[in-house]
Amino acid sequence: MSTYFLCLILFCVGLYCLLRKRNLIKIIIGIAIVEYAVNLFFILVGYRMHGRAPILHREQEVLNMVDPLVQALVLTAIVIGLATTALLIAIAIRIYDKYGTFDITKINKLKG
């Protein structure tokens, strides 16, 4: 139960970065932290205590198996999160080239 609470704290830290920070790089880091917290939560949901790998064999009896669907979902989410982070960093670099700053408040003032 404490692992779910720690996962919630990690999510709240990332959400704090998203909502309160004004630097684009810190916002991107906050998005990455939120993604990792959600992935960790999914892995915790699919975990079984003393579970075994989801490999079936005719001679073995299946007693306690870890959910493979959650693992596949998280692997897909990691790849999508990496692509999203790369796209956000590319956009942030282009904004820095145009405006010369990563600060959102200064970018809004320079808009025109």
C-alpha positions in Angstrom: 0.0 0.0 0.0 2.9 2.4 0.7 4.2 1.9 -2.8 0.9 3.3 -4.2 1.2 6.2 -1.9 4.8 6.9 -3.1 3.6 6.6 -6.7 1.0 9.2 -5.9 3.6 11.5 -4.4 5.7 11.1 -7.5 2.7 12.0 -9.6 2.0 15.1 -7.5 5.6 16.3 -7.8 5.4 16.1 -11.6 2.0 17.8 -11.5 3.5 20.6 -9.4 6.2 21.1 -12.0 3.6 21.3 -14.7 1.4 23.8 -13.0 3.8 26.1 -11.1 7.0 26.3 -13.1 7.5 28.9 -15.8 10.6 27.4 -17.5 9.9 25.2 -20.5 12.6 22.7 -19.6 11.2 22.3 -16.1 7.7 21.8 -17.6 9.1 19.1 -19.9 10.8 17.4 -16.9 7.5 17.5 -15.1 5.7 15.8 -18.0 8.3 13.1 -17.9 7.9 12.6 -14.2 4.1 12.3 -14.6 4.6 9.7 -17.3 7.0 7.7 -15.2 4.5 7.8 -12.2 1.7 6.5 -14.4 3.9 3.7 -15.8 5.0 2.8 -12.3 1.3 2.7 -11.2 0.4 0.3 -14.0 3.3 -2.0 -13.2 2.2 -2.0 -9.5 -1.4 -2.9 -10.5 -0.1 -5.9 -12.6 2.3 -7.2 -10.0 1.7 -10.4 -8.0 3.6 -11.3 -4.9 5.8 -14.3 -5.6 4.5 -14.3 -9.2 6.2 -16.1 -12.0 6.8 -15.1 -15.6 3.8 -15.4 -18.0 5.2 -18.4 -19.9 2.9 -21.4 -20.2 4.1 -24.9 -20.4 2.1 -28.1 -20.6 3.7 -29.8 -17.7 3.5 -26.9 -15.3 0.4 -25.8 -13.4 -0.3 -22.1 -13.5 -0.7 -20.9 -9.9 0.4 -17.3 -9.6 1.3 -15.5 -12.8 2.2 -11.8 -13.4 -0.2 -10.0 -15.8 1.6 -9.7 -19.2 -0.9 -7.2 -20.6 0.3 -4.4 -18.2 3.9 -5.1 -19.1 3.2 -4.7 -22.8 1.1 -1.6 -22.2 3.9 0.0 -20.2 6.5 -0.8 -22.9 4.4 0.9 -25.5 3.8 3.9 -23.2 7.6 4.2 -22.6 8.2 4.4 -26.4 5.4 6.9 -26.9 6.7 8.9 -23.9 10.2 9.0 -25.4 8.8 10.3 -28.7 6.7 12.9 -26.9 9.6 14.1 -24.9 11.8 14.4 -28.0 9.1 16.4 -29.8 8.7 18.7 -26.8 12.4 19.3 -26.6 12.6 20.1 -30.3 9.7 22.6 -29.9 11.5 24.1 -26.9 14.7 24.6 -28.8 12.8 26.3 -31.7 11.1 28.6 -29.2 14.5 29.4 -27.7 15.9 30.2 -31.1 13.1 32.5 -31.9 12.6 34.3 -28.5 16.0 33.8 -26.8 14.4 32.5 -23.5 12.7 29.5 -22.0 10.5 31.6 -19.6 6.8 31.5 -20.5 6.0 34.9 -19.1 8.7 36.6 -21.2 7.5 34.7 -24.3 4.0 35.9 -23.8 5.2 39.5 -23.5 7.3 39.2 -26.7 4.4 37.9 -28.6 3.2 40.3 -31.3 
